[in-house]
Amino acid sequence: MQIAGFVVSLVAIGIALVSIRFALREDKRADREERREERRVRREEEEAAVRKSREKEDRETRRVQRRGSLEAVAAELREASEIAFRCETAHVPSETEKLRIEEWPKHRDDLAWIRDVDLLTWNDLNNAYEQLARAKRDGAYPPPNGWLSQLAGRVVGLSD
């Protein structure tokens, strides 16, 4: 009888050990799952931070490009204004041949956002460059220098 009691005790201990082992295995599995979830969350946060940083860099790059395009167009308008001033006092067709009208066609697509922000300036830019092209091509009077200077100032003001 003692042997039977001893065997029963051994079986009970064995069952208890198996139960403990199973519980430990479940705890390890739960810990692995928890760590895996923590890594996934951390990875998503890092990816979001990288994405946010890239978006910020892209916005800054676009802002710098816009400012550069605005400055180039404004500088060309100021130069055209000086030529227009000389033509207002004494029209010299050779002066209109010096007009540079390369910047607007080059940057027009980059500056299309102006249409949404300030339609009047957009239309004035188109009109100014049409008149400057006509003056250069046909030797006609360029647009008034005051208007060109004022338009250059409005263009620069859009960069703020």
Contact map, one row per residue, 1 for C-alpha under 8 A:
1111100000000000000000000000000000000000000000000000000000000000000000000000000000000000000000000000000000000000000000000000000000000000000000000000000000000000
1111110000000000000000000000000000000000000000000000000000000000000000000000000000000000000000000000000000000000000000000000000000000000000000000000000000000000
1111111000000000000000000000000000000000000000000000000000000000000000000000000000000000000000000000000000000000000000000000000000000000000000000000000000000000
1111111100000000000000000000000000000000000000000000000000000000000000000000000000000000000000000000000000000000000000000000000000000000000000000000000000000000
1111111110000000000000000000000000000000000000000000000000000000000000000000000000000000000000000000000000000000000000000000000000000000000000000000000000000000
0111111111000000000000000000000000000000000000000000000000000000000000000000000000000000000000000000000000000000000000000000000000000000000000000000000000000000
0011111111100000000000000000000000000000000000000000000000000000000000000000000000000000000000000000000000000000000000000000000000000000000000000000000000000000
0001111111110000000000000000000000000000000000000000000000000000000000000000000000000000000000000000000000000000000000000000000000000000000000000000000000000000
0000111111111000000000000000000000000000000000000000000000000000000000000000000000000000000000000000000000000000000000000000000000000000000000000000000000000000
0000011111111100000000000000000000000000000000000000000000000000000000000000000000000000000000000000000000000000000000000000000000000000000000000000000000000000
0000001111111110000000000000000000000000000000000000000000000000000000000000000000000000000000000000000000000000000000000000000000000000000000000000000000000000
0000000111111111000000000000000000000000000000000000000000000000000000000000000000000000000000000000000000000000000000000000000000000000000000000000000000000000
0000000011111111100000000000000000000000000000000000000000000000000000000000000000000000000000000000000000000000000000000000000000000000000000000000000000000000
0000000001111111110000000000000000000000000000000000000000000000000000000000000000000000000000000000000000000000000000000000000000000000000000000000000000000000
0000000000111111111000000000000000000000000000000000000000000000000000000000000000000000000000000000000000000000000000000000000000000000000000000000000000000000
0000000000011111111100000000000000000000000000000000000000000000000000000000000000000000000000000000000000000000000000000000000000000000000000000000000000000000
0000000000001111111110000000000000000000000000000000000000000000000000000000000000000000000000000000000000000000000000000000000000000000000000000000000000000000
0000000000000111111111000000000000000000000000000000000000000000000000000000000000000000000000000000000000000000000000000000000000000000000000000000000000000000
0000000000000011111111100000000000000000000000000000000000000000000000000000000000000000000000000000000000000000000000000000000000000000000000000000000000000000
0000000000000001111111110000000000000000000000000000000000000000000000000000000000000000000000000000000000000000000000000000000000000000000000000000000000000000
0000000000000000111111111000000000000000000000000000000000000000000000000000000000000000000000000000000000000000000000000000000000000000000000000000000000000000
0000000000000000011111111100000000000000000000000000000000000000000000000000000000000000000000000000000000000000000000000000000000000000000000000000000000000000
0000000000000000001111111110000000000000000000000000000000000000000000000000000000000000000000000000000000000000000000000000000000000000000000000000000000000000
0000000000000000000111111111000000000000000000000000000000000000000000000000000000000000000000000000000000000000000000000000000000000000000000000000000000000000
0000000000000000000011111111100000000000000000000000000000000000000000000000000000000000000000000000000000000000000000000000000000000000000000000000000000000000
0000000000000000000001111111110000000000000000000000000000000000000000000000000000000000000000000000000000000000000000000000000000000000000000000000000000000000
0000000000000000000000111111111000000000000000000000000000000000000000000000000000000000000000000000000000000000000000000000000000000000000000000000000000000000
0000000000000000000000011111111100000000000000000000000000000000000000000000000000000000000000000000000000000000000000000000000000000000000000000000000000000000
0000000000000000000000001111111110000000000000000000000000000000000000000000000000000000000000000000000000000000000000000000000000000000000000000000000000000000
0000000000000000000000000111111111000000000000000000000000000000000000000000000000000000000000000000000000000000000000000000000000000000000000000000000000000000
0000000000000000000000000011111111100000000000000000000000000000000000000000000000000000000000000000000000000000000000000000000000000000000000000000000000000000
0000000000000000000000000001111111110000000000000000000000000000000000000000000000000000000000000000000000000000000000000000000000000000000000000000000000000000
0000000000000000000000000000111111111000000000000000000000000000000000000000000000000000000000000000000000000000000000000000000000000000000000000000000000000000
0000000000000000000000000000011111111100000000000000000000000000000000000000000000000000000000000000000000000000000000000000000000000000000000000000000000000000
0000000000000000000000000000001111111110000000000000000000000000000000000000000000000000000000000000000000000000000000000000000000000000000000000000000000000000
0000000000000000000000000000000111111111000000000000000000000000000000000000000000000000000000000000000000000000000000000000000000000000000000000000000000000000
0000000000000000000000000000000011111111100000000000000000000000000000000000000000000000000000000000000000000000000000000000000000000000000000000000000000000000
0000000000000000000000000000000001111111110000000000000000000000000000000000000000000000000000000000000000000000000000000000000000000000000000000000000000000000
0000000000000000000000000000000000111111111000000000000000000000000000000000000000000000000000000000000000000000000000000000000000000000000000000000000000000000
0000000000000000000000000000000000011111111100000000000000000000000000000000000000000000000000000000000000000000000000000000000000000000000000000000000000000000
0000000000000000000000000000000000001111111110000000000000000000000000000000000000000000000000000000000000000000000000000000000000000000000000000000000000000000
0000000000000000000000000000000000000111111111000000000000000000000000000000000000000000000000000000000000000000000000000000000000000000000000000000000000000000
0000000000000000000000000000000000000011111111100000000000000000000000000000000000000000000000000000000000000000000000000000000000000000000000000000000000000000
0000000000000000000000000000000000000001111111110000000000000000000000000000000000000000000000000000000000000000000000000000000000000000000000000000000000000000
0000000000000000000000000000000000000000111111111000000000000000000000000000000000000000000000000000000000000000000000000000000000000000000000000000000000000000
0000000000000000000000000000000000000000011111111100000000000000000000000000000000000000000000000000000000000000000000000000000000000000000000000000000000000000
0000000000000000000000000000000000000000001111111110000000000000000000000000000000000000000000000000000000000000000000000000000000000000000000000000000000000000
0000000000000000000000000000000000000000000111111111000000000000000000000000000000000000000000000000000000000000000000000000000000000000000000000000000000000000
0000000000000000000000000000000000000000000011111111100000000000000000000000000000000000000000000000000000000000000000000000000000000000000000000000000000000000
0000000000000000000000000000000000000000000001111111110000000000000000000000000000000000000000000000000000000000000000000000000000000000000000000000000000000000
0000000000000000000000000000000000000000000000111111111000000000000000000000000000000000000000000000000000000000000000000000000000000000000000000000000000000000
0000000000000000000000000000000000000000000000011111111100000000000000000000000000000000000000000000000000000000000000000000000000000000000000000000000000000000
0000000000000000000000000000000000000000000000001111111110000000000000000000000000000000000000000000000000000000000000000000000000000000000000000000000000000000
0000000000000000000000000000000000000000000000000111111111000000000000000000000000000000000000000000000000000000000000000000000000000000000000000000000000000000
0000000000000000000000000000000000000000000000000011111111100000000000000000000000000000000000000000000000000000000000000000000000000000000000000000000000000000
0000000000000000000000000000000000000000000000000001111111110000000000000000000000000000000000000000000000000000000000000000000000000000000000000000000000000000
0000000000000000000000000000000000000000000000000000111111111000000000000000000000000000000000000000000000000000000000000000000000000000000000000000000000000000
0000000000000000000000000000000000000000000000000000011111111100000000000000000000000000000000000000000000000000000000000000000000000000000000000000000000000000
0000000000000000000000000000000000000000000000000000001111111110000000000000000000000000000000000000000000000000000000000000000000000000000000000000000000000000
0000000000000000000000000000000000000000000000000000000111111111000000000000000000000000000000000000000000000000000000000000000000000000000000000000000000000000
0000000000000000000000000000000000000000000000000000000011111111100000000000000000000000000000000000000000000000000000000000000000000000000000000000000000000000
0000000000000000000000000000000000000000000000000000000001111111110000000000000000000000000000000000000000000000000000000000000000000000000000000000000000000000
0000000000000000000000000000000000000000000000000000000000111111111000000000000000000000000000000000000000000000000000000000000000000000000000000000000000000000
0000000000000000000000000000000000000000000000000000000000011111111100000000000000000000000000000000000000000000000000000000000000000000000000000000000000000000
0000000000000000000000000000000000000000000000000000000000001111111110000000000000000000000000000000000000000000000000000000000000000000000000000000000000000000
0000000000000000000000000000000000000000000000000000000000000111111111000000000000000000000000000000000000000110000000000000000000000000000000000000000000000010
0000000000000000000000000000000000000000000000000000000000000011111111100000000000000000000000000000000000000000000000000000000000000000000000000000000000000010
0000000000000000000000000000000000000000000000000000000000000001111111110000000000000000000000000000000000000000000000000000000000000000000000000000000000000000
0000000000000000000000000000000000000000000000000000000000000000111111111000000000000000000000000000001000100110000000000000000000000000000000000000000000000000
0000000000000000000000000000000000000000000000000000000000000000011111111100000000000000000000000000000000000010000000000000000000000000000000000000000000110110
0000000000000000000000000000000000000000000000000000000000000000001111111110000000000000000000000000000000000000000000000000000000000000000000000000000000110000
0000000000000000000000000000000000000000000000000000000000000000000111111111000000000000000000000000001000000000000000000000000000000000000000000000000000000000
0000000000000000000000000000000000000000000000000000000000000000000011111111100000000000000000000000001100100000000000000000000000000000000000000000000100100000
0000000000000000000000000000000000000000000000000000000000000000000001111111110000000000000000000000000000000000000000000000000000000000000000000000001110110000
0000000000000000000000000000000000000000000000000000000000000000000000111111111000000000000000000000000000000000000000000000000000000000000000000000000100000000
0000000000000000000000000000000000000000000000000000000000000000000000011111111100000000000000000001101000000000000000000000000000000000000000000000000000000000
0000000000000000000000000000000000000000000000000000000000000000000000001111111110000000000000000000000000000000000000000000000000000000000000000001101100000000
0000000000000000000000000000000000000000000000000000000000000000000000000111111111000000000000000000000000000000000000000000000000000000000000000001100100000000
0000000000000000000000000000000000000000000000000000000000000000000000000011111111100000000000000010000000000000000000000000000000000000000000000000000000000000
0000000000000000000000000000000000000000000000000000000000000000000000000001111111110000000000000011000000000000000000000000000000010000000000001001000000000000
0000000000000000000000000000000000000000000000000000000000000000000000000000111111111000000000000000000000000000000000000000000000000000000000011101100000000000
0000000000000000000000000000000000000000000000000000000000000000000000000000011111111100000000000000000000000000000000000000000000000000000000001000000000000000
0000000000000000000000000000000000000000000000000000000000000000000000000000001111111110000000110110000000000000000000000000000000000000000000001000000000000000
0000000000000000000000000000000000000000000000000000000000000000000000000000000111111111000000010000000000000000000000000000000000000000000011111000000000000000
0000000000000000000000000000000000000000000000000000000000000000000000000000000011111111100000000000000000000000000000000000000000000000000000011000000000000000
0000000000000000000000000000000000000000000000000000000000000000000000000000000001111111111000100000000000000000000000000000000000000000000000000000000000000000
0000000000000000000000000000000000000000000000000000000000000000000000000000000000111111111100110000000000000000000000000000000000000000000011000000000000000000
0000000000000000000000000000000000000000000000000000000000000000000000000000000000011111111000000000000000000000000000000000000000000000000010010000000000000000
0000000000000000000000000000000000000000000000000000000000000000000000000000000000001111111000000000000000000000000000000000000000000000000000000000000000000000
0000000000000000000000000000000000000000000000000000000000000000000000000000000000000111111100000000000000000000000000000000000000000000000000000000000000000000
0000000000000000000000000000000000000000000000000000000000000000000000000000000000000111111110000000000000000000000000000000000000000000000010000000000000000000
0000000000000000000000000000000000000000000000000000000000000000000000000000000000000010011111110000000000000000000000000000000000000000000000000000000000000000
0000000000000000000000000000000000000000000000000000000000000000000000000000000000000000001111111000000000000000000000000000000000000000001100000000000000000000
0000000000000000000000000000000000000000000000000000000000000000000000000000000000000000000111111100000000000000000000000000000000000000001000000000000000000000
0000000000000000000000000000000000000000000000000000000000000000000000000000000000100110000111111110000000000000000000000000000000000000000000000000000000000000
0000000000000000000000000000000000000000000000000000000000000000000000000000000000110010000111111110000000000000000000000000000000000011001111000000000000000000
0000000000000000000000000000000000000000000000000000000000000000000000000000000000000000000011111110000000000000000000000000000000000011101000000000000000000000
0000000000000000000000000000000000000000000000000000000000000000000000000000000000100000000001111111000000000000000000000000000000000001000000000000000000000000
0000000000000000000000000000000000000000000000000000000000000000000000000000001100100000000000111111100000000000000000000000000000010001000000000000000000000000
0000000000000000000000000000000000000000000000000000000000000000000000000001000100000000000000000111111000000000000000000000000000000000000000000000000000000000
0000000000000000000000000000000000000000000000000000000000000000000000000001000000000000000000000011111110000000000000000000000010011000000000000000000000000000
0000000000000000000000000000000000000000000000000000000000000000000000000000000000000000000000000001111111000000000000000000000000000000000000000000000000000000
0000000000000000000000000000000000000000000000000000000000000000000010011001000000000000000000000001111111100000000000000000000000000000000000000000000000000000
0000000000000000000000000000000000000000000000000000000000000000000000001000000000000000000000000000111111110000000000000000000010000000000000000000000000000000
0000000000000000000000000000000000000000000000000000000000000000000000000000000000000000000000000000111111111000000000000000000000000000000000000000000000000000
0000000000000000000000000000000000000000000000000000000000000000000000000000000000000000000000000000011111111000000000000000000000000000000000000000000000000000
0000000000000000000000000000000000000000000000000000000000000000000010001000000000000000000000000000001111111110000000000000000000000000000000000000000000000000
0000000000000000000000000000000000000000000000000000000000000000000000000000000000000000000000000000000111111111000000000000000000000000000000000000000000000000
0000000000000000000000000000000000000000000000000000000000000000000000000000000000000000000000000000000011111111000000000000000000000000000000000000000000000000
0000000000000000000000000000000000000000000000000000000000000000010010000000000000000000000000000000000000111111100000000000000000000000000000000000000000000000
0000000000000000000000000000000000000000000000000000000000000000010011000000000000000000000000000000000000111111110000000000000000000000000000000000000000000000
0000000000000000000000000000000000000000000000000000000000000000000000000000000000000000000000000000000000011111111100000000000000000000000000000000000000000000
0000000000000000000000000000000000000000000000000000000000000000000000000000000000000000000000000000000000000111111110000000000000000000000000000000000000000000
0000000000000000000000000000000000000000000000000000000000000000000000000000000000000000000000000000000000000011111111101100000000000000000000000000000000000000
0000000000000000000000000000000000000000000000000000000000000000000000000000000000000000000000000000000000000001111111111110000000000000000000000000000000000000
0000000000000000000000000000000000000000000000000000000000000000000000000000000000000000000000000000000000000001111111100000000000000000000000000000000000000000
0000000000000000000000000000000000000000000000000000000000000000000000000000000000000000000000000000000000000000111111100000000000000000000000000000000000000000
0000000000000000000000000000000000000000000000000000000000000000000000000000000000000000000000000000000000000000011111111100000000000000000000000000000000000000
0000000000000000000000000000000000000000000000000000000000000000000000000000000000000000000000000000000000000000011111111110000000000000000000000000000000000000
0000000000000000000000000000000000000000000000000000000000000000000000000000000000000000000000000000000000000000001001111111000000000000000000000000000000000000
0000000000000000000000000000000000000000000000000000000000000000000000000000000000000000000000000000000000000000011001111111100000000000000000000000001001100000
0000000000000000000000000000000000000000000000000000000000000000000000000000000000000000000000000000000000000000011001111111110000000000000000000000000000000000
0000000000000000000000000000000000000000000000000000000000000000000000000000000000000000000000000000000000000000001000111111111000000000000000000000000000000000
0000000000000000000000000000000000000000000000000000000000000000000000000000000000000000000000000000000000000000000000011111111100000000000000000000001000000000
0000000000000000000000000000000000000000000000000000000000000000000000000000000000000000000000000000000000000000000000001111111110000000000000000000001000000000
0000000000000000000000000000000000000000000000000000000000000000000000000000000000000000000000000000000000000000000000000111111111000000000000000000000000000000
0000000000000000000000000000000000000000000000000000000000000000000000000000000000000000000000000000000000000000000000000011111111100000000000000000000000000000
0000000000000000000000000000000000000000000000000000000000000000000000000000000000000000000000000000000000000000000000000001111111110000000000100001000000000000
0000000000000000000000000000000000000000000000000000000000000000000000000000000000000000000000000000100100000000000000000000111111111000000000000000000000000000
0000000000000000000000000000000000000000000000000000000000000000000000000000000000000000000000000000000000000000000000000000011111111100000000000000000000000000
0000000000000000000000000000000000000000000000000000000000000000000000000000000000000000000000000000000000000000000000000000001111111110000001100000000000000000
0000000000000000000000000000000000000000000000000000000000000000000000000000000100000000000000000010100000000000000000000000000111111111000001100000000000000000
0000000000000000000000000000000000000000000000000000000000000000000000000000000000000000000000000000100000000000000000000000000011111111100000000000000000000000
0000000000000000000000000000000000000000000000000000000000000000000000000000000000000000000000000000000000000000000000000000000001111111111101000000000000000000
0000000000000000000000000000000000000000000000000000000000000000000000000000000000000000000000011000000000000000000000000000000000111111111111000000000000000000
0000000000000000000000000000000000000000000000000000000000000000000000000000000000000000000000011110000000000000000000000000000000011111111101000000000000000000
0000000000000000000000000000000000000000000000000000000000000000000000000000000000000000000000001000000000000000000000000000000000001111111100000000000000000000
0000000000000000000000000000000000000000000000000000000000000000000000000000000000000000000000000000000000000000000000000000000000000111111100000000000000000000
0000000000000000000000000000000000000000000000000000000000000000000000000000000000000000000011011000000000000000000000000000000000000111111110000000000000000000
0000000000000000000000000000000000000000000000000000000000000000000000000000000000000000000010010000000000000000000000000000000000000111111111000000000000000000
0000000000000000000000000000000000000000000000000000000000000000000000000000000000010011001000010000000000000000000000000000000000000010001111100000000000000000
0000000000000000000000000000000000000000000000000000000000000000000000000000000000010010000000010000000000000000000000000000000000110111000111110000000000000000
0000000000000000000000000000000000000000000000000000000000000000000000000000000000010000000000000000000000000000000000000000000100110000000011111011000000000000
0000000000000000000000000000000000000000000000000000000000000000000000000000000010011001000000000000000000000000000000000000000000000000000001111111000000000000
0000000000000000000000000000000000000000000000000000000000000000000000000000000111111000000000000000000000000000000000000000000000000000000000111111100000000000
0000000000000000000000000000000000000000000000000000000000000000000000000000000010000000000000000000000000000000000000000000000000000000000000011111110000000000
0000000000000000000000000000000000000000000000000000000000000000000000000000000000000000000000000000000000000000000000000000000000000000000000111111111000000000
0000000000000000000000000000000000000000000000000000000000000000000000000000110110000000000000000000000000000000000000000000000100000000000000111111111100000000
0000000000000000000000000000000000000000000000000000000000000000000000000000110010000000000000000000000000000000000000000000000000000000000000001111111110000000
0000000000000000000000000000000000000000000000000000000000000000000000000000000000000000000000000000000000000000000000000000000000000000000000000111111111000000
0000000000000000000000000000000000000000000000000000000000000000000000000100100000000000000000000000000000000000000000001001100000000000000000000011111111100000
0000000000000000000000000000000000000000000000000000000000000000000000001110110000000000000000000000000000000000000000000000000000000000000000000001111111110000
0000000000000000000000000000000000000000000000000000000000000000000000000100000000000000000000000000000000000000000000000000000000000000000000000000111111111000
0000000000000000000000000000000000000000000000000000000000000000000000000000000000000000000000000000000000000000000000001000000000000000000000000000011111111100
0000000000000000000000000000000000000000000000000000000000000000000001101100000000000000000000000000000000000000000000001000000000000000000000000000001111111110
0000000000000000000000000000000000000000000000000000000000000000000001100100000000000000000000000000000000000000000000000000000000000000000000000000000111111111
0000000000000000000000000000000000000000000000000000000000000000000000000000000000000000000000000000000000000000000000000000000000000000000000000000000011111111
0000000000000000000000000000000000000000000000000000000000000000000001000000000000000000000000000000000000000000000000000000000000000000000000000000000001111111
0000000000000000000000000000000000000000000000000000000000000000011001000000000000000000000000000000000000000000000000000000000000000000000000000000000000111111
0000000000000000000000000000000000000000000000000000000000000000000000000000000000000000000000000000000000000000000000000000000000000000000000000000000000011111
